[in-house]
Structure formats: C-alpha cells, structure tokens
Amino acid sequence: MEISLIIKLGGSALTDKSKLHHANVAAIESASQLIASCHNRGIKLIVVLGAGSFGHFEAKQYAVNEGLCGDCDEKRIGFSKTRNAVVKLQAMVVEALVARGLPAVAISAASSWLLNNRQVVSHNSAQIAAFIDRGFVPVLHGDCVLDEQLGFCILSGDTIIKELCRAFSVRRVVFISSVSGIFDRPPAEEGAVIIPVIKVDQDGEIRVNVETNVTVPDVTGGIRLKMASAAAILQQGRGRPEVFVTCLLNASPLCHFESHDGIQCTRFLLSA
C-alpha cells in the first residue's frame, strides 16, 4: 500500500514534559487542524503520537522498559498505569480530530504488536491498511507491548514509524517536535544552531555530533533514538521516504508537499 505521509506528533509538541499529564490544548488543536487539512486535500496519512508527560513518568517510575522482572506485581501495575496514561493523550487527539469532521480511529499496539528482546516480531499493519482503505485516519502511539524474552517493554512511536515504513511505501515522514529541527546542542543554550541537513551513510550511520541535555523523563531514548530511527528509515528504504524534523508552526508546507524553501527544519538525506 502507498502512504503519502506519516506525521509523528512528538510528546514535546503536545504536552509539557516536565509536568505530569499536562496537555498543550492549543497545540493539539493546531495539530488537528493541520491533519484535517491534509486529509481534506486527499493526502493519505497515518498519525503516530509520542507520550510526553502522558506515560514517561509512569514508565520511568516502574522501570517498565526493563521488562517483567523483580517485583512482578508492581511491574504489571506500572505497565497498566503507563498504558492508561498514553491512551488518555490519544483520546484527546482523536477527539479533536473527530470534532473537525475527520474520521480518525484510535489504534493501539499493545494488543497486536509482539517484540523479542525489543525487536519487532509481528505487528498489525494489515489492520492499519484496512482502515485506510475504508477512508479512516489511523492514530497510533508509543505503547507498552508484550516481549517474548523480557515479558514486556516499551515500544516507541519512532520504532512504530520505522516498521510502518517497512510495511508500506511511504512518501514522506514529518517528525513534529517542540523545536524547529535538530540542533547541534540543546536549543535553549546560547549559540545553538539548527542543522539543516543530516547525511546518513549507506550503512545507516550518521556523521554528525549532537550534544544533548535530558532534564525530563524520556524512556524511549530521546533525540538520539529519533535520529537513529530517521537514519534507519532512510537506510532501509534506500533514501525513501523523505524524512524531516520541524516544529508545529513550520510543519504545514512539509505536510502539504509544498515548497519548504526558507522553512526552518532538518532534513535527513541518504549519502550517495
């Protein structure tokens, strides 16, 4: 199946990651307007959500990503609390989309994706394709899923996107963050500069150094995993799909396949 666009709405774009279960309602409304506009233009798309402050706190508190070990009863409670949090954010986004007349449908990975030592073994791409065929817009999210070796673990939204790009022929992926791209150091630091293009070697390696400063919970690996996921998407597709990172304010031209000249963003390109 051909998919025009996958939009990743990062947790930092939709929530205040420093405050438990604190949604940015204005950002959710803006994102829903963008997605509805894409759908109304006939752009076939999938939406994947980050967790932000809905899930990362619980996952860190209970060390969910370590798997079913130690106090198993506590771990199972942590699994449940983390899932309850992420689906709350998903419900907010889906509600905003439906309010705009968009046939959005919430799909979770917990009941249909299986991992083995954090590597994806099986997923529900056929179900996702069936919804798209019937005119729906699937909305997925990072999730807690079963793992054959670990019992369970965290499946990040970025990993979901990588697998969807393997399952479908995807034209473009746009990662929407709270900042306008990948910077050479934390964006709040003096002298931080956006990196307009990041080259990915044919073997999937990235030849650029990025300093990070993690001050909020992020159990999915933060910016380094996002860069690795973008590189893996390009490497496995031999340069397809196009991959961009930007903020919500700058995302419209990228999501509408319009000229993005002068738009602050970072593009990942496969080296020749």
C-alpha positions as CSV (number, residue, x, y, z in Angstrom):
1,M,0.0,0.0,0.0
2,E,1.2,3.5,-0.8
3,I,1.0,6.1,2.0
4,S,1.7,9.7,1.3
5,L,2.5,10.9,4.8
6,I,3.3,9.7,8.3
7,I,3.1,12.5,10.9
8,K,4.8,11.9,14.2
9,L,3.4,14.3,16.8
10,G,6.1,14.3,19.4
11,G,5.3,14.4,23.1
12,S,7.2,17.7,23.5
13,A,4.9,19.3,20.9
14,L,1.7,18.1,22.5
15,T,2.5,18.2,26.3
16,D,4.6,19.9,28.9
17,K,7.0,17.0,29.5
18,S,8.1,18.4,32.9
19,K,4.5,18.3,34.3
20,L,2.6,15.1,34.9
21,H,-0.4,14.7,32.4
22,H,-0.2,18.3,31.2
23,A,-1.5,18.6,27.7
24,N,-0.9,21.6,25.5
25,V,-4.5,22.0,24.3
26,A,-3.7,24.8,21.8
27,A,-1.0,22.6,20.2
28,I,-3.5,19.7,20.0
29,E,-6.0,22.0,18.2
30,S,-3.3,23.3,15.8
31,A,-2.2,19.7,15.1
32,S,-5.7,18.6,14.4
33,Q,-6.3,21.5,12.0
34,L,-3.1,20.5,10.1
35,I,-4.1,16.8,9.9
36,A,-7.6,17.6,8.8
37,S,-6.3,19.9,6.1
38,C,-4.0,17.1,4.8
39,H,-6.9,14.6,4.8
40,N,-9.2,17.1,3.1
41,R,-6.6,17.5,0.3
42,G,-6.7,13.8,-0.3
43,I,-3.3,13.1,1.4
44,K,-3.3,9.5,2.6
45,L,-1.7,9.6,6.0
46,I,-1.1,7.9,9.4
47,V,-0.6,9.8,12.7
48,V,1.7,8.5,15.4
49,L,1.9,10.1,18.8
50,G,4.6,10.5,21.3
51,A,3.7,10.1,25.0
52,G,5.3,13.2,26.5
53,S,4.0,13.7,30.1
54,F,1.4,11.0,29.5
55,G,3.4,7.9,30.1
56,H,7.0,8.7,30.5
57,F,6.7,9.5,34.2
58,E,4.9,6.1,34.9
59,A,7.2,4.2,32.7
60,K,10.3,5.6,34.5
61,Q,8.8,5.2,38.0
62,Y,8.1,1.5,37.5
63,A,11.1,0.8,35.1
64,V,8.6,-0.7,32.6
65,N,11.2,-0.9,29.8
66,E,13.3,-3.3,31.9
67,G,10.6,-5.9,31.4
68,L,8.8,-8.3,33.8
69,C,11.4,-8.7,36.5
70,G,11.9,-8.0,40.2
71,D,8.6,-7.2,41.8
72,C,6.4,-8.5,39.1
73,D,3.2,-7.3,40.7
74,E,4.5,-3.8,40.8
75,K,5.8,-4.0,37.2
76,R,2.3,-5.1,36.0
77,I,0.8,-2.1,37.8
78,G,3.4,0.1,36.1
79,F,2.5,-1.4,32.7
80,S,-1.1,-0.7,33.3
81,K,-0.6,2.8,34.6
82,T,1.7,3.7,31.6
83,R,-0.9,2.4,29.1
84,N,-3.7,4.2,30.8
85,A,-1.7,7.5,30.5
86,V,-0.8,7.2,26.8
87,V,-4.3,6.3,25.7
88,K,-5.6,9.4,27.5
89,L,-3.5,11.6,25.3
90,Q,-4.5,9.6,22.2
91,A,-8.2,10.1,23.2
92,M,-7.6,13.9,23.3
93,V,-6.1,14.0,19.9
94,V,-8.7,11.7,18.3
95,E,-11.5,13.8,19.9
96,A,-10.0,17.0,18.4
97,L,-9.8,15.3,15.0
98,V,-13.3,14.0,15.1
99,A,-14.6,17.4,16.1
100,R,-13.2,18.7,12.9
101,G,-15.1,16.1,10.9
102,L,-12.1,13.8,10.4
103,P,-12.7,10.0,10.6
104,A,-9.9,9.4,13.0
105,V,-9.6,6.0,14.6
106,A,-7.5,5.1,17.7
107,I,-5.3,2.1,17.2
108,S,-3.0,0.8,20.0
109,A,-0.1,-1.6,19.6
110,A,-0.5,-3.4,22.9
111,S,-2.9,-6.0,21.6
112,S,-1.3,-6.7,18.3
113,W,2.4,-6.0,18.3
114,L,4.9,-8.5,19.6
115,L,8.6,-8.0,20.4
116,N,11.5,-10.2,21.1
117,N,14.2,-8.5,23.2
118,R,12.9,-5.2,22.0
119,Q,13.0,-6.2,18.3
120,V,9.6,-6.2,16.5
121,V,8.5,-9.7,15.6
122,S,4.9,-9.0,14.4
123,H,2.6,-6.1,14.0
124,N,-0.9,-5.0,12.8
125,S,0.0,-3.3,9.5
126,A,-2.7,-5.3,7.7
127,Q,-5.4,-3.9,10.1
128,I,-4.0,-0.4,9.6
129,A,-4.2,-0.8,5.9
130,A,-7.8,-2.0,6.1
131,F,-8.8,1.1,8.0
132,I,-7.0,3.4,5.5
133,D,-8.7,1.5,2.6
134,R,-12.1,2.4,4.2
135,G,-11.2,6.1,4.4
136,F,-10.1,6.3,8.1
137,V,-7.1,8.1,9.5
138,P,-5.3,5.8,11.9
139,V,-3.9,7.4,15.1
140,L,-1.3,5.2,16.9
141,H,1.0,6.0,19.8
142,G,4.1,4.7,21.6
143,D,2.9,1.9,23.8
144,C,3.7,-0.9,26.3
145,V,3.7,-4.2,24.5
146,L,4.5,-7.9,25.2
147,D,8.0,-9.1,24.6
148,E,8.8,-12.8,24.2
149,Q,12.1,-12.6,26.1
150,L,11.5,-9.7,28.5
151,G,7.8,-10.3,29.3
152,F,7.0,-6.7,28.2
153,C,8.7,-3.5,27.3
154,I,8.2,0.0,25.7
155,L,7.6,0.3,22.0
156,S,8.4,3.8,21.0
157,G,6.4,5.8,18.4
158,D,9.6,6.2,16.4
159,T,10.1,2.4,16.2
160,I,6.4,2.1,15.1
161,I,7.1,4.5,12.3
162,K,10.2,2.6,11.2
163,E,8.2,-0.6,10.9
164,L,5.3,1.1,9.1
165,C,7.8,2.4,6.5
166,R,9.0,-1.1,6.1
167,A,5.4,-2.4,5.6
168,F,4.2,0.4,3.4
169,S,5.5,2.5,0.5
170,V,5.7,5.8,2.3
171,R,6.5,9.1,0.5
172,R,7.3,11.3,3.5
173,V,7.7,11.3,7.2
174,V,7.5,14.5,9.2
175,F,8.6,14.4,12.9
176,I,7.0,17.4,14.7
177,S,8.7,18.5,17.9
178,S,8.7,21.5,20.2
179,V,11.6,23.0,18.3
180,S,12.2,23.6,14.6
181,G,14.6,20.8,13.9
182,I,17.8,19.1,15.2
183,F,20.2,21.5,16.8
184,D,24.0,21.0,17.4
185,R,23.3,21.4,21.1
186,P,20.3,21.9,23.4
187,P,18.2,24.6,21.6
188,A,18.0,26.7,24.8
189,E,21.8,27.0,25.0
190,E,23.5,30.2,23.7
191,G,24.9,29.7,20.2
192,A,22.7,26.7,19.4
193,V,22.4,26.2,15.6
194,I,19.9,24.2,13.7
195,I,21.4,21.5,11.4
196,P,19.5,21.9,8.0
197,V,20.7,18.6,6.5
198,I,21.9,15.5,8.2
199,K,23.6,13.0,5.9
200,V,23.1,9.3,6.5
201,D,25.6,6.8,5.2
202,Q,24.5,3.8,3.2
203,D,25.1,1.6,6.2
204,G,22.8,3.8,8.3
205,E,25.5,5.7,10.2
206,I,25.1,9.4,11.0
207,R,28.2,11.6,10.7
208,V,27.2,14.5,13.0
209,N,27.7,15.2,16.6
210,V,24.8,16.5,18.7
211,E,25.0,17.4,22.3
212,T,22.0,16.6,24.4
213,N,20.9,17.6,27.9
214,V,18.0,15.4,29.1
215,T,16.1,17.1,32.0
216,V,12.7,15.4,31.7
217,P,11.8,11.7,31.7
218,D,12.0,10.1,28.3
219,V,12.2,6.3,28.4
220,T,12.3,5.9,24.6
221,G,15.8,7.2,24.1
222,G,15.2,10.9,23.4
223,I,16.7,12.8,20.5
224,R,19.4,10.1,19.8
225,L,16.8,7.4,19.2
226,K,14.9,9.8,17.0
227,M,18.0,10.4,14.9
228,A,18.7,6.7,14.7
229,S,15.2,6.0,13.7
230,A,15.3,8.6,11.0
231,A,18.5,7.1,9.7
232,A,17.2,3.6,9.8
233,I,14.1,4.6,7.8
234,L,16.3,6.1,5.1
235,Q,18.7,3.3,5.1
236,Q,16.1,0.5,4.8
237,G,14.3,2.4,2.1
238,R,17.4,3.4,0.2
239,G,16.6,7.0,0.6
240,R,12.8,6.8,0.6
241,P,10.7,8.2,2.3
242,E,11.8,11.8,2.7
243,V,12.4,12.5,6.4
244,F,12.0,15.9,8.1
245,V,12.1,17.2,11.6
246,T,10.4,20.5,12.4
247,C,8.0,22.2,14.8
248,L,4.2,22.5,14.6
249,L,4.4,26.1,13.4
250,N,6.6,25.2,10.4
251,A,5.0,21.9,9.5
252,S,2.3,22.9,7.1
253,P,4.4,23.2,3.9
254,L,6.1,19.9,4.6
255,C,2.9,18.0,5.3
256,H,1.1,19.5,2.3
257,F,4.0,18.8,0.0
258,E,4.5,22.5,-0.8
259,S,7.8,24.3,-1.2
260,H,9.7,24.4,2.1
261,D,12.3,26.9,1.0
262,G,13.1,29.1,3.9
263,I,11.3,26.9,6.4
264,Q,13.4,26.0,9.4
265,C,13.7,22.3,9.6
266,T,16.1,19.4,9.5
267,R,16.1,17.0,6.5
268,F,17.7,13.6,6.7
269,L,19.4,12.6,3.4
270,L,21.0,9.3,2.3
271,S,24.5,9.9,1.1
272,A,25.3,8.8,-2.5
